[in-house]
Amino acid sequence: MSYPAYQYDHLPYQVDNAGEASMPSHTPVLLNESVTGLHIKANGIYLDATFGRGGHSRVILNQLGEQGQLMVLDRDPQAISAAHELAATDHRVQVLAGTFSQLGDLMSQDINVDGALFDLGISSPQVDQSERGFSFQQDGPIDMRMDNAHGMSAADWLNRANSDEIAWVLTTYGEERFGDDIAKQIVQARARSPIKTTKQLVEVILAVVPSMAAGKHPATKVFQAIRMHINDELEEIRVGLPIVTERMNSQARLVVISYHSIEHQLVSDVLKRKHISEDLTDSTSSKPKLRKVGHAIRANRGERLANRRARSALLRIWEKKDGT
Ligand SMILES: C[S@@+](CC[C@H](N)C(=O)[O-])C[C@H]1O[C@@H](n2cnc3c(N)ncnc32)[C@H](O)[C@@H]1O
């Protein structure tokens, strides 16, 4: 059996999504560093928990041998369709459609992994398609669901939630200091006409936060906060990481790329086995099953210049302790 030769030796890490001519692409972040961090054994079993467009998966496959296996997970139907295209060309790939928190049911009970990768957050195709509603730079319906076949859209939530709930989300997940005022403005605006588009929401935000602070668009934090709430992103990390930790063999590696301070902190707290409550405070902790490997890694200047998403990326590596 021969495998497709995926070559990523040439920076900047642009992935050619073979067979996906109609699908937008994603430039994987910290590609070489993350796959190197997995310490891949040729015949090992690996999990890419955030398949996206498979940038990381393809490099993992390059390093896996004939008996190796790669499970790939995503909750986004377009990502899953791209994953099925890859699986059709490579028998080592098994596609899991669902969320981190469902991994306990999705992974075969008799399988433990030799390494797992989480490249958190959203992919470029999700942001770049205006109809997905993730971007404040393009007008579209405010959807923001990674799995846009299930659950409540951001528009539905924004038009139903009360002012206190909206303020809590913006302040807690977006660390938005104008969260209370923006929430009140949203409630006033929707009384005149339901907020259905990203443009409408941006106009509401600009009425409260008029200036660009530190080169950031005033809507940046609000969009991040709503997206995190709609996709239950922190709960997914809080529930999903321990599931994978339990299913790792001794000395298996866990590689996590996170993109903002709340994610960075939550990942390390969860892996230290602190018990985090919903308002992000922690209480007691129990003995960690993983040990940290090396220092956190940031993208180098070349990658940061070539790929905006790489600017905030933080890569960390853990290893499962023997006998845990
Ligand atoms: C940053 S992208 C990954 C990109 C990928 N590494 C690549 O190179 O193409 C994150 C992906 O993870 C998925 N995702 C995020 N949170 C998830 C969750 N809780 N469960 C399953 N998939 C999730 C998103 O839908 C998105 O496709």
The ligand as an SDF file (V2000), in Angstrom:
LIG
                    3D

 27 29  0  0  0  0  0  0  0  0999 V2000
   -8.0950   25.7370   14.3380 C   0  0  0  0  0  0  0  0  0  0  0  0
   -9.1330   24.6480   13.4800 S   0  0  0  0  0  0  0  0  0  0  0  0
   -8.0890   23.2770   13.1880 C   0  0  0  0  0  0  0  0  0  0  0  0
   -7.3210   23.3640   11.9110 C   0  0  0  0  0  0  0  0  0  0  0  0
   -6.5290   22.1310   11.5690 C   0  0  0  0  0  0  0  0  0  0  0  0
   -5.4890   21.8670   12.5380 N   0  0  0  0  0  0  0  0  0  0  0  0
   -5.9330   22.2400   10.1740 C   0  0  0  0  0  0  0  0  0  0  0  0
   -4.7100   22.3260   10.0700 O   0  0  0  0  0  0  0  0  0  0  0  0
   -6.6740   22.2550    9.2100 O   0  0  0  0  0  0  0  0  0  0  0  0
  -10.1520   24.0230   14.7450 C   0  0  0  0  0  0  0  0  0  0  0  0
  -11.1550   22.9790   14.2760 C   0  0  0  0  0  0  0  0  0  0  0  0
  -11.6260   22.3010   15.4230 O   0  0  0  0  0  0  0  0  0  0  0  0
  -13.0080   22.1700   15.3780 C   0  0  0  0  0  0  0  0  0  0  0  0
  -13.4760   22.1900   16.7590 N   0  0  0  0  0  0  0  0  0  0  0  0
  -13.3580   23.1930   17.6570 C   0  0  0  0  0  0  0  0  0  0  0  0
  -13.8990   22.8530   18.8230 N   0  0  0  0  0  0  0  0  0  0  0  0
  -14.3630   21.5880   18.6810 C   0  0  0  0  0  0  0  0  0  0  0  0
  -15.0200   20.6730   19.5610 C   0  0  0  0  0  0  0  0  0  0  0  0
  -15.3330   21.0040   20.8120 N   0  0  0  0  0  0  0  0  0  0  0  0
  -15.3270   19.4590   19.0890 N   0  0  0  0  0  0  0  0  0  0  0  0
  -14.9980   19.0990   17.8120 C   0  0  0  0  0  0  0  0  0  0  0  0
  -14.4020   19.9330   16.9360 N   0  0  0  0  0  0  0  0  0  0  0  0
  -14.0770   21.1670   17.3730 C   0  0  0  0  0  0  0  0  0  0  0  0
  -13.5010   23.3500   14.5640 C   0  0  0  0  0  0  0  0  0  0  0  0
  -14.7330   23.0450   13.9370 O   0  0  0  0  0  0  0  0  0  0  0  0
  -12.3640   23.5480   13.5690 C   0  0  0  0  0  0  0  0  0  0  0  0
  -12.6090   22.8570   12.3750 O   0  0  0  0  0  0  0  0  0  0  0  0
  1  2  1  0
  2  3  1  0
  2 10  1  0
  3  4  1  0
  4  5  1  0
  5  6  1  0
  5  7  1  0
  7  8  2  0
  7  9  1  0
 10 11  1  0
 11 12  1  0
 11 26  1  0
 12 13  1  0
 13 14  1  0
 13 24  1  0
 14 15  1  0
 14 23  1  0
 15 16  2  0
 16 17  1  0
 17 18  1  0
 17 23  2  0
 18 19  1  0
 18 20  2  0
 20 21  1  0
 21 22  2  0
 22 23  1  0
 24 25  1  0
 24 26  1  0
 26 27  1  0
M  CHG  2   2   1   9  -1
M  END
$$$$
